[in-house]
Amino acid sequence: MSILAFFNGLLIRVVGLVLSAVLLCSVPASAGVTIEAQEPESLVLQASVFADVHMQSFEISGYRELTGALKDIAGSAKKQDALVFVGDNTMNGQITEYYMFYGLLSR
């Protein structure tokens, strides 16, 4: 690996991390709505399923929407056993889109 390729990769990671941190801080907290199951004792698995997230490095509205949804899930009365993403997590498969997507999930 050349030194240029190393620094290019490092720069992409740093930019993705900084962008994720800035965008995460700019999203308002959940509205505080609590959703409870009608018969919680009958629940076997608590999961949220997402499809077609299409994270884009130049479009922050989708990032904000996903952040809000994840904050709502984290603040729900019943904790989730699983988050399921069934595909199309990024729009173009660019490395910055993956950093934004997985950076958000890691938070």
C-alpha positions as CSV (number, residue, x, y, z in Angstrom):
1,M,0.0,0.0,0.0
2,S,1.4,3.4,-0.9
3,I,1.6,6.2,1.5
4,L,-0.8,8.2,-0.6
5,A,-3.4,5.4,-0.5
6,F,-3.0,5.2,3.2
7,F,-3.5,8.9,3.8
8,N,-6.4,8.9,1.4
9,G,-8.1,6.1,3.3
10,L,-7.4,7.9,6.6
11,L,-8.8,11.2,5.3
12,I,-12.0,9.5,4.1
13,R,-12.5,7.8,7.6
14,V,-11.9,11.1,9.5
15,V,-14.3,13.0,7.2
16,G,-16.9,10.3,7.6
17,L,-16.5,10.3,11.4
18,V,-16.7,14.1,11.7
19,L,-19.7,14.3,9.4
20,S,-21.5,11.6,11.4
21,A,-20.8,13.4,14.7
22,V,-21.9,16.8,13.4
23,L,-25.1,15.4,11.9
24,L,-25.9,13.3,14.9
25,C,-25.6,16.4,17.2
26,S,-27.9,18.4,14.8
27,V,-30.8,16.0,15.1
28,P,-33.4,16.9,17.8
29,A,-34.2,14.4,20.5
30,S,-37.3,12.1,20.3
31,A,-40.7,13.7,20.9
32,G,-41.0,11.6,24.0
33,V,-43.9,9.4,22.8
34,T,-44.0,6.0,24.5
35,I,-45.5,3.1,22.6
36,E,-46.5,0.1,24.6
37,A,-47.8,-3.3,23.5
38,Q,-51.4,-4.1,24.2
39,E,-50.4,-7.5,25.6
40,P,-46.7,-7.3,26.5
41,E,-46.6,-10.8,28.1
42,S,-47.5,-12.3,24.7
43,L,-44.5,-10.8,23.0
44,V,-41.8,-13.2,21.9
45,L,-39.5,-11.1,19.9
46,Q,-39.3,-7.3,19.7
47,A,-37.7,-6.1,16.4
48,S,-37.7,-3.2,14.1
49,V,-37.3,-3.7,10.3
50,F,-35.9,-1.1,7.9
51,A,-35.8,-1.3,4.2
52,D,-34.3,1.0,1.5
53,V,-32.5,3.4,3.8
54,H,-30.5,4.7,0.9
55,M,-27.9,6.7,3.0
56,Q,-26.3,9.4,0.8
57,S,-23.2,11.3,1.7
58,F,-24.5,14.5,0.2
59,E,-28.2,14.3,1.5
60,I,-28.6,14.7,5.2
61,S,-32.4,14.5,5.5
62,G,-32.3,10.7,5.3
63,Y,-29.6,10.6,7.9
64,R,-31.7,12.8,10.2
65,E,-34.8,10.7,9.7
66,L,-33.0,7.4,10.5
67,T,-31.4,9.1,13.5
68,G,-34.8,10.1,14.8
69,A,-36.2,6.6,14.2
70,L,-33.3,5.0,16.1
71,K,-33.7,7.5,18.9
72,D,-37.4,6.7,19.1
73,I,-36.6,2.9,19.2
74,A,-33.9,3.4,21.9
75,G,-36.4,5.4,24.0
76,S,-39.3,3.0,23.7
77,A,-40.9,1.2,26.6
78,K,-39.9,-2.2,25.3
79,K,-36.2,-2.8,24.4
80,Q,-35.5,-4.2,20.9
81,D,-34.1,-7.7,20.5
82,A,-33.1,-6.9,16.9
83,L,-32.8,-4.2,14.3
84,V,-33.1,-5.6,10.8
85,F,-31.9,-3.8,7.7
86,V,-33.1,-5.8,4.7
87,G,-31.1,-4.0,2.0
88,D,-30.3,-0.8,0.0
89,N,-28.5,0.7,3.0
90,T,-26.5,3.1,0.8
91,M,-27.5,4.9,-2.4
92,N,-24.2,4.5,-4.4
93,G,-22.1,2.1,-2.3
94,Q,-19.6,4.9,-1.6
95,I,-17.3,4.5,1.4
96,T,-18.5,7.7,3.0
97,E,-22.1,6.4,2.8
98,Y,-21.1,3.2,4.6
99,Y,-19.3,5.2,7.3
100,M,-22.3,7.4,7.8
101,F,-24.6,4.4,8.0
102,Y,-22.5,2.2,10.3
103,G,-21.3,5.2,12.3
104,L,-24.9,6.0,13.1
105,L,-25.7,2.4,14.1
106,S,-22.7,2.2,16.4
107,R,-24.0,5.2,18.4
